[in-house]
Amino acid sequence: MLKVENLVVAYGGIEALKGISLEVEEGKIVTLVGANGAGKSTALRTITGLVKPKSGSITYNGVNLLNMKTQDIVKMGITLVPEGRRIFPNLTVLENLKLGAFFRKDVNNINNDLDWVYGLFPRLKERNWQMAGTLSGGEQQMLAVGRALMSKPKLMMMDEPSLGLAPLIVKDIFSIIKEIHNQGVTILLVEQNANAALHTADIGYVIETGQIKLRGEGRDLLNNDEIKNAYLGENVAN
């Protein structure tokens, strides 16, 4: 579905990504894990057209994404749940969700998908007319995920969905990720919480200082002592 090959991204003279390659198969959960500053968010921002690469290629179902506008990438079925949620605080929950469907033409189906999102996140329905900026951190993350779902994505990319959340809320978020996947959405997940991410993912990539160091099935990476010690540290502790 998504294929990234030899991707190089530089900020000024510093290379944030040094020729990474990764693939996301349709119907899978793929995770990219690593320390803060390893290049995880840069990879997602480049895939969505927000950052222009120095070299390399990105294809989605065989279509070249380089030089495409972000809105056209969204229309193709790719969406990003950004790090830090990036909700619109001065709009209501409902208004935020409707903005997620901004590019859609199938107006009659939007309300059905709104009901689907409310089914996944009942608290959002309860706070339908509440200003988004007054929600708790966990509720704002739910809203960010719900807004992304309203674009009806085939591939959902999520950037640090557990960041800054209490452990119980993190558990809820990862349960929702599995439910979204079960309903047919392919997921590319970027996470510092390697334990949760690798438990959830079919395939995992380990990135360190802009380079992919390892690739494997999520459970295999989780149980690899070398990875625990060298790359993931305490995040993988039981």
C-alpha positions in Angstrom: 0.0 0.0 0.0 2.7 2.5 1.1 6.3 2.2 0.0 9.1 4.5 1.1 12.5 4.0 -0.5 15.8 5.6 0.4 14.2 8.7 1.8 16.6 11.5 2.8 15.3 14.6 4.5 17.5 17.4 5.6 16.9 20.5 7.7 19.5 22.9 6.7 22.7 20.9 6.5 21.6 18.3 9.0 20.0 15.1 7.7 17.0 14.0 9.8 16.4 10.9 7.7 19.4 9.2 6.1 17.9 7.0 3.4 15.2 5.1 5.2 13.0 2.5 3.5 9.8 1.0 4.9 6.6 -0.7 3.6 3.1 -0.7 4.9 0.9 -3.6 3.6 -2.8 -3.1 3.3 -4.7 -4.4 6.4 -1.7 -4.3 8.7 -0.6 -2.3 11.7 3.0 -1.1 11.2 4.8 0.8 13.9 7.9 3.0 13.8 9.6 3.1 17.2 12.6 4.9 18.5 13.8 7.6 20.8 12.8 11.2 20.7 14.6 13.0 17.8 15.2 9.7 15.9 13.2 11.0 12.8 9.8 9.3 13.4 7.7 12.4 13.0 9.8 13.7 10.1 8.9 10.5 8.2 5.2 11.0 8.7 5.3 14.7 7.8 7.2 13.8 4.6 4.7 11.2 3.6 1.9 13.7 3.9 3.7 16.3 1.9 4.3 18.7 4.8 8.1 18.3 4.5 9.9 18.0 1.1 12.6 15.3 0.9 16.1 15.8 -0.4 15.9 12.5 -2.3 14.1 9.1 -2.3 10.6 8.0 -3.3 7.2 7.6 -1.7 4.5 5.7 -3.5 0.9 4.9 -2.4 -0.8 2.1 -4.3 1.7 2.7 -7.0 1.1 6.4 -7.2 4.1 8.8 -6.6 3.3 11.1 -3.7 6.3 13.4 -4.1 5.4 16.9 -5.3 1.7 16.3 -4.5 -0.2 18.8 -2.3 -1.1 17.6 1.1 -4.9 18.0 0.4 -4.6 15.8 -2.6 -2.8 13.1 -0.5 -5.7 13.3 2.0 -8.2 12.8 -0.8 -6.3 9.7 -1.9 -7.1 8.1 1.5 -4.2 9.0 3.7 -4.7 10.9 7.0 -2.5 11.9 9.9 -3.3 12.2 13.6 -0.6 14.7 14.4 1.6 14.8 17.5 0.2 17.2 20.1 -3.4 16.6 18.8 -3.7 19.9 17.0 -7.4 20.2 17.5 -9.2 23.5 17.0 -9.8 24.7 20.6 -12.3 27.4 19.9 -14.6 25.1 17.9 -17.0 22.6 19.3 -16.4 18.8 19.3 -18.9 18.5 16.4 -17.3 21.3 14.4 -13.9 19.7 14.8 -15.2 16.4 13.5 -17.0 17.9 10.6 -13.8 19.6 9.5 -12.3 16.1 9.2 -14.8 15.5 6.4 -13.9 18.8 4.6 -12.8 17.2 1.3 -15.5 14.6 1.1 -18.2 14.8 -1.5 -20.4 11.9 -0.2 -22.5 14.1 2.0 -25.1 11.5 2.7 -22.5 9.2 4.3 -20.9 11.8 6.6 -23.6 11.5 9.3 -23.2 7.7 9.2 -19.5 8.1 9.8 -20.2 10.6 12.6 -22.3 8.0 14.3 -19.5 5.5 13.9 -17.0 7.9 15.5 -19.4 8.6 18.4 -19.8 4.8 18.8 -16.0 4.5 19.2 -15.8 7.5 21.5 -19.1 7.9 23.5 -17.5 10.7 25.5 -17.3 12.8 22.3 -21.0 12.4 21.8 -21.7 13.5 25.4 -19.6 16.6 24.7 -20.9 17.2 21.3 -21.4 21.0 21.7 -18.5 21.5 24.2 -15.6 23.7 23.1 -12.7 21.4 22.2 -10.2 23.3 24.2 -12.0 22.5 27.4 -11.7 18.8 27.0 -9.2 16.7 29.0 -6.0 15.5 27.3 -7.4 12.1 26.7 -10.6 13.4 25.3 -8.6 15.8 23.0 -6.7 12.8 21.7 -9.9 10.9 21.0 -11.2 14.0 19.1 -8.0 14.1 17.0 -8.4 10.4 16.1 -12.1 10.9 15.4 -11.5 13.9 13.2 -9.0 11.9 11.2 -11.5 9.1 10.8 -14.1 11.5 9.4 -11.9 11.8 6.2 -12.7 8.1 5.6 -9.1 7.0 5.4 -7.7 3.8 4.0 -4.4 4.5 5.7 -4.3 6.3 9.0 -0.9 7.5 10.3 -0.7 8.3 14.0 2.1 10.4 15.6 2.7 9.7 19.3 -1.0 9.1 20.2 -0.1 8.1 23.8 2.1 11.2 24.5 1.3 12.9 27.8 -1.6 10.7 28.7 -2.2 8.7 31.9 -1.6 4.9 31.6 -5.4 4.0 31.8 -6.1 6.5 28.9 -3.2 5.0 26.9 -4.7 1.6 27.3 -8.0 2.9 26.0 -6.3 4.6 23.0 -4.6 1.4 22.0 -7.8 -0.5 22.3 -9.4 1.9 19.9 -6.5 1.6 17.5 -7.1 -2.1 17.4 -10.9 -1.6 16.8 -10.2 0.9 14.0 -7.9 -1.6 12.4 -10.5 -4.4 12.8 -12.9 -2.2 10.8 -10.6 -2.2 7.8 -8.2 0.8 8.3 -4.5 0.2 7.7 -2.4 1.9 10.3 1.1 3.4 10.5 1.9 4.2 14.1 4.8 6.3 15.4 5.4 5.8 19.1 8.0 6.3 21.9 6.0 3.8 24.0 7.6 0.8 22.3 6.0 -1.7 24.7 2.4 -0.7 23.7 3.3 -0.2 20.0 5.0 -3.5 19.5 2.3 -5.4 21.4 -0.2 -3.9 18.9 1.7 -4.0 15.6 2.0 -6.7 13.0 5.3 -5.3 11.8 7.8 -3.0 13.6 10.7 -0.8 12.5 13.3 0.5 14.9 14.7 3.9 13.9 17.8 5.4 15.4 19.3 8.8 14.4 17.5 8.8 11.1 18.3 5.3 10.1 16.3 2.1 10.2 18.2 -0.4 12.3 15.9 -3.3 12.5 12.6 -4.7 11.1 10.5 -7.6 12.2 7.3 -8.8 13.6 6.1 -6.8 16.5 6.2 -9.6 19.1 9.7 -10.7 17.9 11.1 -7.2 18.3 9.4 -6.9 21.7 11.2 -10.0 22.9 14.6 -9.2 21.5 17.0 -8.5 24.3 19.4 -6.6 22.1 16.6 -4.2 21.0 15.4 -3.8 24.6 18.8 -2.8 25.8 20.2 -0.9 22.8 17.2 0.8 21.3 14.1 0.8 23.4 15.3 0.8 27.0 12.7 1.0 29.7 9.8 1.4 27.3 9.8 -2.4 26.8 10.1 -3.4 30.4 7.2 -5.6 31.6 
